[in-house]
Amino acid sequence: MQIETREYRVNDKKRIALLFQYDNNIISLVKEIEGRRWSASNKFWHIPYQKDYLEILNKKFRGKLEFIRNTTEKPEKEKSIKNHFPPEYIETLQLRNYCKSTITTYRLHFQRFLKYYPNTKLKDITHEQIRKYLLYLINDKKYSTSAQNQAINSIKFYYEKVLGNPVEKYFVPRPRKEKKLPQVLSEEEVTKILKQIKNLKHKCIIYLIYSAGLRLTEAVHLRISDIQSDRKQIFIRSAKGNKDRYVILADTILELLREYYKIYKPIKWLFESRPEIQYSKRKIQRVLKSAVEKAGIKKLATIHTLRHSFATHLLEHGTDLRYIQELLGHKSSKTTEIYTHVTHTAKNKIVSPLDNLDLKINKIDTIKRKEDEISK
């Protein structure tokens, strides 16, 4: 089985693209390569670049796979995209203090936009062409409302923030956001999941995320000094929206963290894969996935599900919604109010008007029967 390879760049890092027809056997072998990634936009697997990668790969998979170099020249339009991307775009994002993940998302969407018009200069692209591109994302690419908004924002950023053009409603009406309720675990389900985690470091990470309602990125960015045991608080720095906040530090997690610190002795970050290197987000996700499976939970439960569950359980135990908003770091109370739609405690106290009506009907019937008995 033969695989063609060619060099290409991802965020200015050199990678090796693996080009082959879909085959389960080849895919299973490719997954043995450390650092492999799947590119959803390009529809191919890619691996880290090494100088003698062909020799290394052919030696590793001798008799199973043959790797050859794709000598075909890159399409002209692909070359033009690289030259076309304006360097001031990223510079402006950085100057405006956008977080790394937002910069990556904006760059990806803007590159796709440029790729759609490879032979047209940016300044010559018309509003109608931009509208056509966004309709293409909706009708042909079937983008979700979230992805549509990201694409619009990335384009608007260039024209309004980089070029300084006036703010406009450019192209198509903003898609209406889907009103989906978050997936939430019950307290019993969370307990089952947590009991499956035996490794002390993994236990500390997952327990901490649930106990404080943290995002995954917030957990891996925690520094040792952010755990303020004397105040029973955790300091979350530069979270979503570049905001700092304090969250609660549970007594249970504090005891675990003290035990963890004695054994692992982290240097810079609270959770490290090796000295001064943040723990892998993918590894944390895999730990939770394994625990969910072992607990026999059939719901789709992710790290963010723990955050949703944290908020819902607080609400069910009577915590004021304003405090929950502050703990989660929500800018708007409307974002936090979604948890009122998934909590069952308050709803269980609501009495149906029919039940009230039944009481009155029964009372009237009882009185009527007594009156009938007296008349007899």
C-alpha positions as semicolon CSV with decimal commas, in nm:
position;residue;x (nm);y (nm);z (nm)
1;M;0,000;0,000;0,000
2;Q;0,143;0,332;-0,111
3;I;0,111;0,678;0,045
4;E;0,215;0,998;-0,129
5;T;0,367;1,269;0,089
6;R;0,427;1,639;0,049
7;E;0,542;1,919;0,271
8;Y;0,302;2,193;0,379
9;R;0,269;2,448;0,659
10;V;0,026;2,482;0,949
11;N;0,056;2,810;1,140
12;D;0,410;2,855;1,002
13;K;0,514;2,507;1,119
14;K;0,631;2,256;0,859
15;R;0,430;1,932;0,845
16;I;0,407;1,631;0,614
17;A;0,074;1,568;0,440
18;L;-0,019;1,201;0,380
19;L;-0,220;1,156;0,060
20;F;-0,407;0,829;0,001
21;Q;-0,750;0,693;-0,084
22;Y;-0,971;0,610;0,215
23;D;-0,868;0,274;0,359
24;N;-0,931;0,155;0,716
25;N;-0,612;-0,053;0,721
26;I;-0,396;0,243;0,618
27;I;-0,569;0,471;0,868
28;S;-0,506;0,228;1,155
29;L;-0,134;0,221;1,064
30;V;-0,117;0,602;1,029
31;K;-0,260;0,631;1,380
32;E;0,056;0,460;1,507
33;I;0,259;0,768;1,405
34;E;0,324;0,999;1,698
35;G;0,193;1,353;1,648
36;R;-0,039;1,266;1,359
37;R;-0,334;1,497;1,305
38;W;-0,642;1,496;1,080
39;S;-0,709;1,815;0,882
40;A;-1,085;1,849;0,844
41;S;-1,050;2,139;0,600
42;N;-0,793;1,967;0,373
43;K;-0,927;1,614;0,422
44;F;-0,590;1,449;0,483
45;W;-0,372;1,326;0,770
46;H;-0,050;1,514;0,848
47;I;0,247;1,437;1,070
48;P;0,543;1,633;1,217
49;Y;0,821;1,719;0,974
50;Q;1,155;1,535;0,998
51;K;1,450;1,586;0,767
52;D;1,473;1,218;0,659
53;Y;1,104;1,143;0,706
54;L;1,075;0,913;0,401
55;E;1,359;0,691;0,521
56;I;1,224;0,688;0,878
57;L;0,866;0,605;0,776
58;N;0,962;0,335;0,523
59;K;1,185;0,170;0,782
60;K;0,908;0,177;1,046
61;F;0,638;0,037;0,815
62;R;0,852;-0,192;0,597
63;G;0,632;-0,455;0,434
64;K;0,314;-0,270;0,533
65;L;0,327;0,077;0,375
66;E;0,545;0,253;0,120
67;F;0,587;0,630;0,148
68;I;0,683;0,826;-0,165
69;R;0,732;1,196;-0,233
70;N;0,462;1,377;-0,429
71;T;0,659;1,565;-0,692
72;T;0,356;1,750;-0,827
73;E;0,399;2,124;-0,794
74;K;0,161;2,297;-0,554
75;P;-0,134;2,456;-0,733
76;E;-0,074;2,818;-0,824
77;K;-0,372;2,936;-0,619
78;E;-0,229;2,770;-0,307
79;K;0,092;2,972;-0,350
80;S;-0,103;3,292;-0,396
81;I;-0,292;3,237;-0,069
82;K;0,027;3,244;0,135
83;N;0,139;3,568;-0,030
84;H;-0,211;3,707;-0,014
85;F;-0,260;3,678;0,362
86;P;-0,203;4,026;0,508
87;P;0,053;4,020;0,795
88;E;-0,116;4,322;0,954
89;Y;-0,423;4,104;1,019
90;I;-0,247;3,896;1,287
91;E;-0,058;4,200;1,416
92;T;-0,386;4,387;1,475
93;L;-0,536;4,090;1,656
94;Q;-0,231;4,074;1,883
95;L;-0,228;4,449;1,945
96;R;-0,593;4,430;2,047
97;N;-0,498;4,156;2,294
98;Y;-0,712;3,880;2,141
99;C;-0,645;3,541;2,299
100;K;-0,444;3,276;2,115
101;S;-0,744;3,053;2,037
102;T;-0,942;3,345;1,889
103;I;-0,645;3,446;1,672
104;T;-0,618;3,089;1,544
105;T;-0,993;3,075;1,465
106;Y;-0,997;3,414;1,289
107;R;-0,688;3,325;1,087
108;L;-0,836;2,993;0,975
109;H;-1,165;3,150;0,861
110;F;-0,994;3,442;0,687
111;Q;-0,759;3,205;0,503
112;R;-1,061;3,012;0,376
113;F;-1,213;3,339;0,259
114;L;-0,893;3,426;0,069
115;K;-0,881;3,078;-0,078
116;Y;-1,230;3,130;-0,222
117;Y;-1,104;3,433;-0,419
118;P;-0,739;3,338;-0,494
119;N;-0,702;3,562;-0,797
120;T;-0,874;3,871;-0,659
121;K;-0,697;4,138;-0,456
122;L;-0,850;4,198;-0,115
123;K;-0,924;4,561;-0,184
124;D;-1,112;4,461;-0,501
125;I;-1,347;4,211;-0,335
126;T;-1,699;4,355;-0,336
127;H;-1,976;4,329;-0,079
128;E;-2,169;4,109;-0,320
129;Q;-1,874;3,869;-0,348
130;I;-1,851;3,846;0,030
131;R;-2,222;3,779;0,048
132;K;-2,180;3,507;-0,216
133;Y;-1,902;3,347;-0,008
134;L;-2,111;3,345;0,310
135;L;-2,406;3,191;0,125
136;Y;-2,164;2,925;-0,002
137;L;-2,070;2,845;0,360
138;I;-2,437;2,812;0,453
139;N;-2,574;2,625;0,151
140;D;-2,277;2,419;0,030
141;K;-2,053;2,373;0,335
142;K;-2,348;2,349;0,580
143;Y;-2,174;2,561;0,843
144;S;-2,333;2,572;1,187
145;T;-2,462;2,908;1,315
146;S;-2,155;2,933;1,537
147;A;-1,914;2,876;1,246
148;Q;-2,110;3,123;1,030
149;N;-2,071;3,391;1,295
150;Q;-1,699;3,318;1,328
151;A;-1,656;3,355;0,951
152;I;-1,846;3,686;0,948
153;N;-1,644;3,817;1,244
154;S;-1,313;3,725;1,080
155;I;-1,403;3,915;0,763
156;K;-1,551;4,213;0,946
157;F;-1,236;4,233;1,158
158;Y;-1,021;4,288;0,851
159;Y;-1,235;4,558;0,691
160;E;-1,331;4,740;1,011
161;K;-1,033;4,696;1,247
162;V;-0,738;4,646;1,011
163;L;-0,843;4,881;0,731
164;G;-1,044;5,111;0,960
165;N;-1,357;5,111;0,745
166;P;-1,686;5,212;0,912
167;V;-1,890;4,942;1,085
168;E;-2,147;4,795;0,848
169;K;-2,397;4,514;0,822
170;Y;-2,203;4,374;0,538
171;F;-2,327;4,071;0,377
172;V;-2,606;3,852;0,506
173;P;-2,819;3,878;0,819
174;R;-2,659;3,722;1,123
175;P;-2,779;3,362;1,166
176;R;-3,017;3,310;1,455
177;K;-2,837;3,128;1,733
178;E;-2,967;2,779;1,800
179;K;-3,131;2,760;2,139
180;K;-2,993;2,429;2,255
181;L;-2,997;2,329;2,620
182;P;-2,666;2,209;2,763
183;Q;-2,614;1,842;2,844
184;V;-2,609;1,801;3,222
185;L;-2,514;1,512;3,448
186;S;-2,698;1,438;3,771
187;E;-2,505;1,446;4,099
188;E;-2,526;1,066;4,112
189;E;-2,375;1,039;3,761
190;V;-2,091;1,278;3,849
191;T;-2,018;1,071;4,161
192;K;-1,999;0,750;3,954
193;I;-1,759;0,913;3,707
194;L;-1,530;1,060;3,972
195;K;-1,503;0,723;4,149
196;Q;-1,353;0,569;3,833
197;I;-1,046;0,797;3,836
198;K;-0,762;0,640;4,036
199;N;-0,451;0,832;3,923
200;L;-0,390;1,117;4,171
201;K;-0,298;1,380;3,910
202;H;-0,598;1,293;3,691
203;K;-0,822;1,291;3,996
204;C;-0,704;1,641;4,097
205;I;-0,762;1,782;3,746
206;I;-1,111;1,638;3,694
207;Y;-1,224;1,703;4,052
208;L;-1,100;2,062;4,027
209;I;-1,278;2,128;3,697
210;Y;-1,611;2,008;3,837
211;S;-1,568;2,162;4,184
212;A;-1,503;2,512;4,046
213;G;-1,685;2,501;3,711
214;L;-1,367;2,557;3,510
215;R;-1,315;2,554;3,137
216;L;-1,050;2,307;3,018
217;T;-0,814;2,588;2,910
218;E;-0,851;2,755;3,250
219;A;-0,751;2,434;3,427
220;V;-0,431;2,379;3,229
221;H;-0,333;2,747;3,265
222;L;-0,349;2,741;3,645
223;R;-0,029;2,836;3,823
224;I;0,064;2,705;4,168
225;S;0,020;3,055;4,316
226;D;-0,339;3,071;4,183
227;I;-0,450;2,828;4,454
228;Q;-0,520;3,058;4,750
229;S;-0,584;2,807;5,027
230;D;-0,606;3,068;5,304
231;R;-0,898;3,241;5,128
232;K;-1,050;2,918;4,991
233;Q;-1,036;3,068;4,641
234;I;-0,878;2,998;4,303
235;F;-0,761;3,289;4,089
236;I;-0,846;3,251;3,720
237;R;-0,635;3,490;3,513
238;S;-0,708;3,618;3,161
239;A;-0,998;3,379;3,101
240;K;-1,247;3,407;2,813
241;G;-1,294;3,771;2,720
242;N;-0,953;3,843;2,879
243;K;-1,117;3,869;3,223
244;D;-0,980;3,769;3,564
245;R;-1,207;3,619;3,828
246;Y;-1,209;3,420;4,153
247;V;-1,382;3,084;4,194
248;I;-1,445;2,864;4,496
249;L;-1,188;2,618;4,630
250;A;-1,357;2,311;4,776
251;D;-1,216;2,154;5,094
252;T;-1,205;1,812;4,927
253;I;-0,996;1,933;4,635
254;L;-0,763;2,128;4,866
255;E;-0,674;1,806;5,052
256;L;-0,613;1,627;4,721
257;L;-0,397;1,911;4,589
258;R;-0,177;1,908;4,900
259;E;-0,118;1,535;4,857
260;Y;-0,058;1,585;4,484
261;Y;0,194;1,865;4,539
262;K;0,404;1,655;4,776
263;I;0,432;1,375;4,521
264;Y;0,455;1,553;4,184
265;K;0,627;1,880;4,289
266;P;0,516;2,097;3,993
267;I;0,744;2,392;3,914
268;K;0,552;2,654;3,714
269;W;0,208;2,524;3,622
270;L;-0,016;2,345;3,868
271;F;-0,052;2,052;3,628
272;E;0,258;1,967;3,422
273;S;0,334;1,685;3,178
274;R;0,704;1,755;3,236
275;P;0,884;2,039;3,416
276;E;0,733;2,377;3,320
277;I;0,523;2,225;3,038
278;Q;0,143;2,246;3,072
279;Y;-0,047;1,919;3,093
280;S;-0,206;1,803;2,765
281;K;-0,569;1,903;2,713
282;R;-0,622;1,598;2,492
283;K;-0,497;1,369;2,769
284;I;-0,746;1,523;3,015
285;Q;-1,028;1,472;2,766
286;R;-0,928;1,107;2,724
287;V;-0,917;1,056;3,102
288;L;-1,276;1,181;3,136
289;K;-1,397;0,978;2,838
290;S;-1,252;0,662;2,991
291;A;-1,410;0,737;3,331
292;V;-1,751;0,800;3,171
293;E;-1,734;0,466;2,987
294;K;-1,628;0,277;3,300
295;A;-1,912;0,438;3,497
296;G;-2,161;0,312;3,238
297;I;-2,291;0,662;3,160
298;K;-2,461;0,668;2,821
299;K;-2,485;1,047;2,790
300;L;-2,232;1,237;2,582
301;A;-2,020;1,386;2,861
302;T;-1,725;1,617;2,794
303;I;-1,512;1,841;3,014
304;H;-1,753;2,125;2,944
305;T;-2,040;1,902;3,059
306;L;-1,882;1,909;3,406
307;R;-1,894;2,291;3,397
308;H;-2,263;2,284;3,296
309;S;-2,331;2,030;3,572
310;F;-2,150;2,243;3,830
311;A;-2,374;2,543;3,752
312;T;-2,693;2,336;3,746
313;H;-2,617;2,165;4,078
314;L;-2,543;2,500;4,244
315;L;-2,876;2,633;4,120
316;E;-3,059;2,323;4,244
317;H;-2,908;2,376;4,588
318;G;-3,041;2,731;4,602
319;T;-2,738;2,938;4,499
320;D;-2,837;3,277;4,362
321;L;-2,807;3,302;3,984
322;R;-2,598;3,621;4,013
323;Y;-2,329;3,438;4,211
324;I;-2,326;3,154;3,959
325;Q;-2,282;3,409;3,679
326;E;-1,980;3,553;3,861
327;L;-1,825;3,211;3,928
328;L;-1,861;3,107;3,564
329;G;-1,729;3,440;3,434
330;H;-2,034;3,510;3,218
331;K;-2,054;3,864;3,084
332;S;-2,432;3,854;3,054
333;S;-2,686;3,707;3,298
334;K;-2,877;3,577;2,995
335;T;-2,597;3,325;2,937
336;T;-2,631;3,193;3,293
337;E;-3,011;3,186;3,280
338;I;-2,997;2,886;3,046
339;Y;-2,939;2,667;3,353
340;T;-3,285;2,754;3,483
341;H;-3,418;2,552;3,188
342;V;-3,234;2,233;3,283
343;T;-3,262;2,229;3,664
344;H;-3,536;2,002;3,794
345;T;-3,553;2,104;4,162
346;A;-3,754;2,421;4,117
347;K;-3,975;2,259;3,854
348;N;-4,061;1,977;4,093
349;K;-4,214;2,234;4,330
350;I;-4,447;2,370;4,063
351;V;-4,802;2,242;4,096
352;S;-5,002;2,198;3,776
353;P;-5,319;2,412;3,763
354;L;-5,507;2,089;3,692
355;D;-5,402;1,949;4,029
356;N;-5,532;2,262;4,199
357;L;-5,849;2,232;3,997
358;D;-5,886;1,866;4,099
359;L;-5,872;1,964;4,467
360;K;-6,156;2,212;4,418
361;I;-6,360;1,962;4,215
362;N;-6,312;1,692;4,482
363;K;-6,411;1,940;4,755
364;I;-6,727;2,040;4,567
365;D;-6,814;1,673;4,505
366;T;-6,767;1,591;4,877
367;I;-6,993;1,879;4,984
368;K;-7,254;1,778;4,725
369;R;-7,254;1,415;4,849
370;K;-7,304;1,528;5,208
371;E;-7,591;1,754;5,105
372;D;-7,751;1,463;4,915
373;E;-7,719;1,236;5,221
374;I;-7,880;1,498;5,447
375;S;-8,171;1,548;5,204
376;K;-8,238;1,174;5,204
